[in-house]
Amino acid sequence: MNLDLSETQILLGDTLGEFLDREVPFSRIRSIDAAGSWDQDLWEVLVERGWLALPFQEALGGGGGSLLEAGILVEKLSRRAVVVPLVEVLAAALTLQQFAEPQPVEALIRGVIEGSAIPVPSLLESSDRFDRVALEADADGSLRGEKFFVDYGQFATHHLVAARNREGPGLYLVDVRHASVKQEPLHSIGRTPQAIVRYDRVPAQLLCGSDGLAQLIRLGRAFASVQCLALMEQALEMTVAYASLREQFGRPIGSFQAVQHHCANMATLVESARFLVYE
């Protein structure tokens, strides 16, 4: 299996990486992180330049790309440690594109591409397990219950909520601007903004069943693997740069064989991880 990226995909990654290096300094990211907010200005740039549209169908206004293009976006943005809901929005919207009926989700996906819609998954409950969905939809389709650790929940426009009816679990779309949605921001050691969300008989629309929920979890895990790979790459790059500059006994520590062995082992782990993640 050839897992090499195409010339176009390489150009995409290089262009986005160069933009982030030039326009998004780490000082800006630290400031946003300290404020417990997210980088809305960067999100608008991703929309304006069409990067966010790449993995979606051309019929919906997207770039007609695949999960590979989505993975490249996640990788480059994760290397910069930016605070934007890319993984959450891509996982939610791509799941709906694949499993939901076109008519109810077309406007939502067009909204994602245009920047007016930010849907994020709302899955976990007090059990902290993806395979346990206790929240039940009422007969009229409304939802009442709690969800925990909703990434970017307080900054989203919609939640894709895991709930169950008589036929089993599925994914329900909720407009979080409804008065019946209450959100409590969480304060944790993590960088990702999170919230506890309480739904009090909020109107919801069932978009797909258990197959969609399973795919949403798989996509989230795949994108999380890409994030881990990106951080490994960044750590290796910073380590090699440091070893070239830091001197001991009158010469850079990178000239010592023991340090070179450590860096070589890191590079081997990064490359093997890349093959696994992209496969």
KEDRENDO-244523 format. One record per residue (C-alpha): residue in three letters; x, y, z. Coordinates in nm, 4 decimals. Each point is the difference from the previous one (the first is absolute). Example, Ala and Ser with C-alpha at 12.3 -4.5 7.8 and 13.67 -1.06 7.14 Angstrom:
# KEDRENDO-244523
+---------+----------+----------+----------+
: residuo :       xx :       yy :       zz :
+---------+----------+----------+----------+
:     ALA :   1.2300 :  -0.4500 :   0.7800 :
:     SER :   0.1370 :   0.3440 :  -0.0660 :
+---------+----------+----------+----------+
This chain:
# KEDRENDO-244523
+---------+----------+----------+----------+
: residuo :       xx :       yy :       zz :
+---------+----------+----------+----------+
:     MET :   0.0000 :   0.0000 :   0.0000 :
:     ASN :   0.1376 :   0.3404 :  -0.0999 :
:     LEU :  -0.0642 :   0.2453 :   0.2816 :
:     ASP :   0.1971 :   0.2881 :  -0.1532 :
:     LEU :  -0.1933 :   0.3230 :  -0.0394 :
:     SER :  -0.0653 :   0.1423 :  -0.3448 :
:     GLU :   0.1685 :   0.3200 :  -0.1200 :
:     THR :  -0.3237 :   0.1908 :   0.0580 :
:     GLN :  -0.0336 :  -0.1343 :   0.3545 :
:     ILE :   0.3623 :   0.0856 :   0.0777 :
:     LEU :  -0.0561 :   0.3520 :  -0.1356 :
:     LEU :  -0.3089 :   0.0335 :   0.2188 :
:     GLY :   0.1930 :  -0.0975 :   0.3120 :
:     ASP :   0.2965 :   0.2237 :  -0.0821 :
:     THR :  -0.2218 :   0.3012 :  -0.0775 :
:     LEU :  -0.2008 :  -0.0333 :   0.3200 :
:     GLY :   0.3113 :  -0.0657 :   0.2092 :
:     GLU :   0.1798 :   0.3056 :  -0.1386 :
:     PHE :  -0.3058 :   0.2166 :   0.0639 :
:     LEU :  -0.0234 :  -0.1145 :   0.3626 :
:     ASP :   0.3728 :   0.0548 :   0.0599 :
:     ARG :  -0.0252 :   0.3496 :  -0.1438 :
:     GLU :  -0.3357 :   0.1242 :   0.1286 :
:     VAL :  -0.0747 :  -0.1925 :   0.3215 :
:     PRO :   0.2816 :   0.0466 :   0.2547 :
:     PHE :   0.0067 :  -0.2101 :   0.3152 :
:     SER :  -0.0462 :   0.3166 :   0.2070 :
:     ARG :  -0.3441 :   0.0449 :  -0.1558 :
:     ILE :  -0.0901 :  -0.3618 :   0.0754 :
:     ARG :   0.1125 :   0.0327 :   0.3628 :
:     SER :  -0.2111 :   0.3141 :   0.0405 :
:     ILE :  -0.3127 :  -0.1719 :  -0.1355 :
:     ASP :   0.0703 :  -0.3042 :   0.2149 :
:     ALA :   0.0358 :   0.2108 :   0.3153 :
:     ALA :  -0.3315 :   0.1724 :  -0.0717 :
:     GLY :  -0.1809 :  -0.3352 :  -0.0339 :
:     SER :  -0.1220 :   0.1027 :  -0.3436 :
:     TRP :   0.0538 :  -0.1140 :  -0.3602 :
:     ASP :   0.1614 :   0.1525 :  -0.3074 :
:     GLN :  -0.3027 :   0.1300 :  -0.1870 :
:     ASP :   0.2158 :   0.2155 :  -0.2291 :
:     LEU :   0.1973 :  -0.3034 :  -0.1176 :
:     TRP :  -0.3241 :  -0.1919 :  -0.0543 :
:     GLU :  -0.1234 :   0.2767 :  -0.2287 :
:     VAL :   0.3232 :  -0.0236 :  -0.2004 :
:     LEU :  -0.0444 :  -0.3769 :  -0.0383 :
:     VAL :  -0.3465 :   0.0696 :  -0.1385 :
:     GLU :   0.1006 :   0.2887 :  -0.2278 :
:     ARG :   0.2896 :  -0.1892 :  -0.1586 :
:     GLY :  -0.2091 :  -0.3101 :  -0.0591 :
:     TRP :   0.2086 :  -0.2298 :   0.2201 :
:     LEU :  -0.2986 :  -0.1012 :   0.2084 :
:     ALA :  -0.1959 :  -0.0958 :  -0.3119 :
:     LEU :   0.2594 :  -0.2427 :  -0.1385 :
:     PRO :  -0.1358 :  -0.3358 :   0.1307 :
:     PHE :  -0.3641 :   0.0630 :  -0.0925 :
:     GLN :  -0.1901 :  -0.0927 :  -0.3151 :
:     GLU :   0.0142 :   0.2410 :  -0.2916 :
:     ALA :  -0.3801 :  -0.0139 :  -0.0281 :
:     LEU :  -0.0159 :   0.1649 :   0.3424 :
:     GLY :   0.2546 :   0.2665 :  -0.0844 :
:     GLY :   0.2999 :  -0.1957 :   0.1261 :
:     GLY :   0.3315 :  -0.0871 :  -0.1563 :
:     GLY :  -0.0827 :  -0.3627 :  -0.0748 :
:     GLY :   0.2882 :  -0.1309 :   0.2104 :
:     SER :   0.0279 :  -0.3020 :   0.2246 :
:     LEU :   0.0946 :  -0.0883 :   0.3563 :
:     LEU :   0.3639 :   0.0422 :  -0.1032 :
:     GLU :  -0.0525 :   0.3720 :  -0.0608 :
:     ALA :  -0.1842 :   0.0232 :   0.3310 :
:     GLY :   0.2915 :  -0.1751 :   0.1690 :
:     ILE :   0.2511 :   0.2437 :  -0.1503 :
:     LEU :  -0.2005 :   0.2938 :   0.1336 :
:     VAL :  -0.0146 :  -0.1557 :   0.3464 :
:     GLU :   0.3721 :  -0.0825 :  -0.0060 :
:     LYS :   0.1221 :   0.3450 :  -0.0953 :
:     LEU :  -0.2308 :   0.1855 :   0.2384 :
:     SER :   0.0848 :  -0.2372 :   0.2859 :
:     ARG :   0.3716 :   0.0554 :  -0.0503 :
:     ARG :  -0.0658 :   0.3684 :   0.0670 :
:     ALA :  -0.2134 :  -0.0807 :   0.3083 :
:     VAL :  -0.2748 :   0.2346 :  -0.1172 :
:     VAL :  -0.3267 :   0.0165 :   0.1935 :
:     VAL :  -0.2680 :  -0.0615 :  -0.2641 :
:     PRO :  -0.2724 :  -0.2698 :  -0.0182 :
:     LEU :   0.1291 :  -0.1545 :  -0.3233 :
:     VAL :  -0.0086 :  -0.3632 :   0.1146 :
:     GLU :  -0.3425 :   0.0367 :   0.1555 :
:     VAL :  -0.1597 :   0.1751 :  -0.2971 :
:     LEU :   0.1550 :  -0.2284 :  -0.2625 :
:     ALA :  -0.0972 :  -0.3163 :   0.1879 :
:     ALA :  -0.3588 :   0.1184 :   0.0475 :
:     ALA :  -0.0557 :   0.1375 :  -0.3512 :
:     LEU :   0.1718 :  -0.2858 :  -0.1857 :
:     THR :  -0.2057 :  -0.2530 :   0.1965 :
:     LEU :  -0.3219 :   0.1756 :  -0.0972 :
:     GLN :   0.1118 :   0.0274 :  -0.3627 :
:     GLN :   0.0408 :  -0.3775 :  -0.0103 :
:     PHE :  -0.2902 :  -0.1284 :   0.2098 :
:     ALA :  -0.2756 :   0.2630 :   0.0157 :
:     GLU :  -0.2590 :   0.0723 :  -0.2665 :
:     PRO :   0.1205 :   0.2807 :  -0.2310 :
:     GLN :  -0.2916 :   0.2358 :   0.0450 :
:     PRO :   0.0258 :   0.0711 :   0.3752 :
:     VAL :   0.3812 :   0.0270 :   0.0101 :
:     GLU :   0.0763 :   0.1826 :  -0.3243 :
:     ALA :  -0.0628 :   0.3420 :   0.1537 :
:     LEU :   0.2089 :  -0.0892 :   0.3057 :
:     ILE :   0.3007 :  -0.1142 :  -0.2024 :
:     ARG :  -0.0255 :   0.3064 :  -0.2233 :
:     GLY :  -0.0052 :   0.2026 :   0.3212 :
:     VAL :   0.3194 :  -0.1721 :   0.1163 :
:     ILE :   0.1692 :   0.0781 :  -0.3319 :
:     GLU :  -0.1164 :   0.3630 :   0.0121 :
:     GLY :   0.0873 :   0.0414 :   0.3695 :
:     SER :  -0.3508 :   0.0589 :   0.1350 :
:     ALA :  -0.0401 :  -0.3445 :   0.1609 :
:     ILE :   0.2256 :  -0.1648 :   0.2583 :
:     PRO :  -0.1370 :  -0.3446 :   0.0931 :
:     VAL :   0.1860 :  -0.2003 :   0.2666 :
:     PRO :  -0.0646 :  -0.3485 :   0.1447 :
:     SER :  -0.1739 :  -0.0289 :   0.3368 :
:     LEU :   0.0451 :  -0.3643 :   0.0962 :
:     LEU :   0.1304 :  -0.0770 :   0.3489 :
:     GLU :  -0.2125 :  -0.0237 :   0.3150 :
:     SER :   0.0797 :  -0.0619 :   0.3655 :
:     SER :   0.1200 :  -0.3544 :  -0.0814 :
:     ASP :   0.2788 :   0.1507 :  -0.2171 :
:     ARG :  -0.0497 :  -0.2832 :  -0.2517 :
:     PHE :  -0.0826 :   0.0335 :  -0.3676 :
:     ASP :  -0.1870 :  -0.3313 :  -0.0032 :
:     ARG :  -0.2486 :   0.1043 :   0.2682 :
:     VAL :  -0.2657 :   0.2434 :  -0.1208 :
:     ALA :  -0.2619 :   0.0548 :   0.2706 :
:     LEU :  -0.1520 :   0.3281 :  -0.1202 :
:     GLU :  -0.3414 :  -0.0756 :  -0.1531 :
:     ALA :  -0.1962 :   0.1954 :  -0.2572 :
:     ASP :  -0.3588 :   0.0773 :   0.0975 :
:     ALA :  -0.2891 :  -0.1059 :  -0.2215 :
:     ASP :   0.0010 :   0.3404 :  -0.1685 :
:     GLY :   0.3742 :  -0.0285 :  -0.0717 :
:     SER :   0.1102 :   0.2508 :   0.2639 :
:     LEU :   0.2961 :  -0.0726 :   0.2265 :
:     ARG :   0.0353 :   0.0290 :   0.3747 :
:     GLY :   0.3192 :  -0.0887 :   0.1843 :
:     GLU :   0.3700 :   0.0798 :   0.0420 :
:     LYS :   0.3154 :  -0.0452 :  -0.2044 :
:     PHE :   0.3516 :   0.0359 :   0.1352 :
:     PHE :   0.3311 :   0.1147 :  -0.1513 :
:     VAL :  -0.1517 :   0.1518 :  -0.3135 :
:     ASP :   0.2981 :   0.1443 :  -0.1857 :
:     TYR :  -0.0621 :   0.3601 :  -0.1125 :
:     GLY :  -0.3599 :  -0.0448 :   0.1140 :
:     GLN :  -0.0349 :   0.3611 :   0.1150 :
:     PHE :   0.1335 :   0.1358 :  -0.3321 :
:     ALA :  -0.1966 :  -0.2267 :  -0.2362 :
:     THR :  -0.3214 :   0.0777 :  -0.1858 :
:     HIS :  -0.1250 :  -0.3606 :   0.0022 :
:     HIS :   0.0546 :  -0.3147 :   0.2027 :
:     LEU :  -0.0154 :  -0.3458 :  -0.1544 :
:     VAL :  -0.1409 :  -0.1808 :   0.3014 :
:     ALA :   0.0118 :  -0.3751 :   0.0620 :
:     ALA :  -0.3411 :  -0.1102 :   0.1331 :
:     ARG :  -0.2231 :  -0.3037 :  -0.0282 :
:     ASN :  -0.3580 :  -0.0756 :  -0.0971 :
:     ARG :  -0.1890 :  -0.3292 :  -0.0303 :
:     GLU :   0.2154 :  -0.1072 :  -0.2931 :
:     GLY :   0.3297 :   0.0638 :   0.1776 :
:     PRO :   0.2631 :   0.2745 :   0.0119 :
:     GLY :   0.0400 :   0.2650 :  -0.2650 :
:     LEU :   0.1161 :   0.3539 :  -0.0653 :
:     TYR :  -0.2301 :   0.2976 :   0.0550 :
:     LEU :   0.0696 :   0.3533 :  -0.1203 :
:     VAL :  -0.0621 :   0.2758 :   0.2549 :
:     ASP :   0.0237 :   0.3756 :  -0.0544 :
:     VAL :   0.1882 :   0.1077 :   0.3135 :
:     ARG :  -0.1297 :   0.3547 :  -0.0246 :
:     HIS :  -0.3361 :  -0.1302 :   0.1246 :
:     ALA :  -0.0937 :   0.1229 :   0.3484 :
:     SER :  -0.0366 :  -0.3583 :   0.1254 :
:     VAL :   0.3737 :  -0.0679 :  -0.0424 :
:     LYS :   0.2095 :   0.0918 :   0.3039 :
:     GLN :   0.3792 :  -0.0244 :  -0.0050 :
:     GLU :   0.2491 :   0.0004 :   0.2858 :
:     PRO :   0.3608 :   0.0608 :  -0.1149 :
:     LEU :   0.2520 :  -0.2341 :   0.1604 :
:     HIS :   0.3340 :   0.1065 :   0.1433 :
:     SER :   0.2610 :  -0.2704 :  -0.0470 :
:     ILE :   0.3682 :  -0.0504 :  -0.0732 :
:     GLY :  -0.0840 :  -0.0714 :  -0.3634 :
:     ARG :   0.0216 :   0.2645 :  -0.2707 :
:     THR :  -0.3205 :  -0.0886 :  -0.1812 :
:     PRO :  -0.3015 :   0.2032 :   0.1197 :
:     GLN :  -0.2633 :  -0.2360 :   0.1397 :
:     ALA :  -0.3437 :   0.0276 :   0.1552 :
:     ILE :  -0.2632 :  -0.1969 :   0.1854 :
:     VAL :  -0.3215 :   0.0384 :  -0.1986 :
:     ARG :  -0.3543 :  -0.0364 :   0.1340 :
:     TYR :  -0.2857 :  -0.0490 :  -0.2434 :
:     ASP :  -0.3465 :   0.0776 :   0.1426 :
:     ARG :  -0.2528 :  -0.1305 :  -0.2542 :
:     VAL :   0.1897 :   0.1688 :  -0.2791 :
:     PRO :  -0.1278 :  -0.0622 :  -0.3568 :
:     ALA :   0.2217 :  -0.2464 :  -0.1861 :
:     GLN :   0.0091 :  -0.1643 :  -0.3421 :
:     LEU :   0.1011 :  -0.3650 :  -0.0415 :
:     LEU :   0.2473 :  -0.0165 :  -0.2882 :
:     CYS :   0.1482 :  -0.3502 :   0.0137 :
:     GLY :   0.0018 :  -0.3164 :   0.2077 :
:     SER :   0.2583 :  -0.2171 :   0.1716 :
:     ASP :   0.2098 :  -0.0361 :  -0.3162 :
:     GLY :   0.0518 :   0.3760 :  -0.0107 :
:     LEU :   0.0868 :   0.0119 :   0.3693 :
:     ALA :   0.2578 :  -0.2778 :  -0.0454 :
:     GLN :   0.1556 :   0.1820 :  -0.2952 :
:     LEU :   0.0173 :   0.3274 :   0.1931 :
:     ILE :   0.1964 :  -0.1739 :   0.2761 :
:     ARG :   0.2318 :  -0.1663 :  -0.2532 :
:     LEU :   0.0680 :   0.3302 :  -0.1758 :
:     GLY :   0.0689 :   0.1715 :   0.3313 :
:     ARG :   0.2522 :  -0.2672 :   0.0929 :
:     ALA :   0.1657 :   0.0162 :  -0.3416 :
:     PHE :   0.0364 :   0.3774 :   0.0189 :
:     ALA :   0.1302 :  -0.0277 :   0.3580 :
:     SER :   0.2679 :  -0.2365 :  -0.1346 :
:     VAL :   0.0950 :   0.2633 :  -0.2583 :
:     GLN :   0.0287 :   0.2559 :   0.2807 :
:     CYS :   0.2352 :  -0.2319 :   0.1923 :
:     LEU :   0.2110 :  -0.0490 :  -0.3141 :
:     ALA :   0.0201 :   0.3766 :  -0.0529 :
:     LEU :   0.1222 :   0.0560 :   0.3551 :
:     MET :   0.2605 :  -0.2763 :  -0.0418 :
:     GLU :   0.1275 :   0.1707 :  -0.3161 :
:     GLN :   0.0183 :   0.3365 :   0.1719 :
:     ALA :   0.1823 :  -0.1461 :   0.3004 :
:     LEU :   0.2562 :  -0.1677 :  -0.2273 :
:     GLU :   0.0579 :   0.3183 :  -0.1996 :
:     MET :   0.0500 :   0.2090 :   0.3145 :
:     THR :   0.2303 :  -0.2633 :   0.1523 :
:     VAL :   0.2271 :  -0.0124 :  -0.3038 :
:     ALA :   0.0133 :   0.3807 :  -0.0132 :
:     TYR :   0.0912 :   0.0164 :   0.3690 :
:     ALA :   0.2676 :  -0.2690 :  -0.0360 :
:     SER :   0.1583 :   0.2051 :  -0.2791 :
:     LEU :   0.0197 :   0.3151 :   0.2131 :
:     ARG :   0.0612 :  -0.1191 :   0.3578 :
:     GLU :   0.3725 :  -0.0335 :   0.0687 :
:     GLN :   0.1812 :  -0.2131 :   0.2545 :
:     PHE :   0.3747 :  -0.0585 :   0.0285 :
:     GLY :   0.0506 :   0.2542 :  -0.2754 :
:     ARG :  -0.2207 :  -0.1516 :  -0.2697 :
:     PRO :  -0.3701 :  -0.0507 :  -0.0790 :
:     ILE :  -0.1518 :  -0.2909 :   0.1879 :
:     GLY :  -0.1368 :  -0.1291 :  -0.3320 :
:     SER :   0.3539 :  -0.1016 :  -0.0927 :
:     PHE :   0.0054 :  -0.2627 :   0.2776 :
:     GLN :  -0.0908 :  -0.3496 :  -0.1130 :
:     ALA :  -0.2303 :  -0.0693 :   0.2959 :
:     VAL :  -0.2130 :   0.3060 :  -0.0788 :
:     GLN :  -0.0059 :  -0.0941 :  -0.3684 :
:     HIS :  -0.1288 :  -0.3469 :   0.0940 :
:     HIS :  -0.2845 :   0.1513 :   0.2010 :
:     CYS :  -0.0979 :   0.2280 :  -0.2888 :
:     ALA :   0.0196 :  -0.2899 :  -0.2474 :
:     ASN :  -0.2275 :  -0.2096 :   0.2215 :
:     MET :  -0.2476 :   0.2880 :   0.0187 :
:     ALA :   0.0045 :   0.0399 :  -0.3787 :
:     THR :  -0.0658 :  -0.3735 :  -0.0479 :
:     LEU :  -0.2990 :   0.0123 :   0.2353 :
:     VAL :  -0.1420 :   0.3066 :  -0.1758 :
:     GLU :   0.0306 :  -0.1577 :  -0.3448 :
:     SER :  -0.1587 :  -0.3292 :   0.1076 :
:     ALA :  -0.2821 :   0.1913 :   0.1686 :
:     ARG :  -0.0563 :   0.1958 :  -0.3223 :
:     PHE :  -0.0502 :  -0.3179 :  -0.2029 :
:     LEU :  -0.2429 :  -0.1419 :   0.2561 :
:     VAL :  -0.2039 :   0.3193 :   0.0317 :
:     TYR :  -0.0341 :   0.0709 :  -0.3723 :
:     GLU :  -0.0820 :  -0.3623 :  -0.0815 :
+---------+----------+----------+----------+
